[in-house]
């Protein structure tokens, strides 16, 4: 069988013997000038697949924030690197959601 169960190269989900990928490198997203000027803050939810090599694939937004911050969040997450998820001692691709926070300090 293929996707869902994860056999035959399909995408798996964390749990049921599948360990979560571990973040080894992240990139800070940039604020847009528009968001900074408006003191605009919040979070963008990003869905992605972490492949068996630990690279983000199919990066897309789930929860929209606006003012150009969605694009900045996607740009940052594409630079992330992970230690891949593991299943029965082998690296596997998993789908996950990451929240990217934008806060002015």
C-alpha positions in Angstrom: 0.0 0.0 0.0 1.1 3.6 -0.4 0.3 6.9 1.4 -1.4 7.2 4.8 0.1 4.1 6.3 3.5 5.1 5.0 4.5 1.9 3.3 5.9 2.1 -0.2 7.3 5.6 0.3 4.1 7.3 1.4 3.9 10.1 4.0 3.6 9.0 7.6 2.3 10.8 10.7 4.1 11.1 14.0 2.9 8.5 16.5 2.4 4.7 16.4 6.1 4.0 16.4 7.0 7.0 14.2 9.3 9.5 16.0 9.0 13.3 15.4 11.6 15.0 13.3 14.1 17.1 15.4 14.8 20.6 14.3 18.6 21.1 13.8 18.6 24.4 12.0 16.0 27.2 11.9 16.0 30.6 10.2 14.4 33.7 11.8 11.7 35.1 9.6 12.0 38.8 8.7 9.3 41.4 9.5 8.0 43.3 6.6 8.2 47.1 6.8 4.4 47.3 6.6 4.0 45.0 9.6 6.7 46.7 11.6 5.2 50.2 11.0 1.8 48.9 12.1 3.2 47.1 15.2 1.5 44.0 13.7 2.3 40.7 15.5 0.9 37.1 15.4 1.6 33.6 14.2 1.4 31.8 10.9 0.7 28.1 10.8 2.8 26.3 8.2 2.1 22.8 7.0 5.1 20.9 5.5 6.5 17.4 4.8 9.8 16.7 6.4 11.4 14.2 3.9 13.6 11.2 4.8 16.7 13.4 4.5 15.3 16.0 6.9 14.5 18.7 4.3 11.2 20.6 4.2 9.0 19.9 1.2 5.5 21.1 0.1 5.7 24.1 2.5 2.4 26.0 2.6 0.4 28.2 4.9 -2.5 26.8 6.9 -3.3 29.9 9.0 -3.0 33.3 7.3 -1.6 36.4 9.1 -1.2 39.0 6.4 0.9 42.1 5.8 3.4 39.9 3.8 4.3 37.9 6.9 2.9 34.6 5.5 5.5 34.7 2.7 8.3 35.6 5.1 7.3 32.6 7.3 7.3 30.2 4.3 10.7 31.6 3.2 12.1 30.9 6.7 10.7 27.4 7.0 12.1 26.4 3.6 15.6 27.0 5.2 14.9 24.7 8.2 16.7 21.4 8.5 15.7 18.4 10.6 17.0 15.1 11.9 14.4 13.0 10.0 11.5 11.1 11.7 12.3 7.5 12.3 10.2 4.3 12.0 11.6 0.9 12.8 15.1 2.3 12.6 14.7 3.9 9.2 14.3 7.6 8.3 10.8 8.3 6.9 8.9 11.3 5.5 6.2 12.8 7.8 3.7 15.6 7.5 3.7 18.2 10.3 2.6 21.7 11.2 4.9 24.5 12.6 3.8 27.8 14.0 6.0 30.7 13.1 5.7 33.6 15.5 6.2 37.2 14.7 6.8 39.4 17.8 8.2 42.9 18.0 10.5 43.3 21.1 
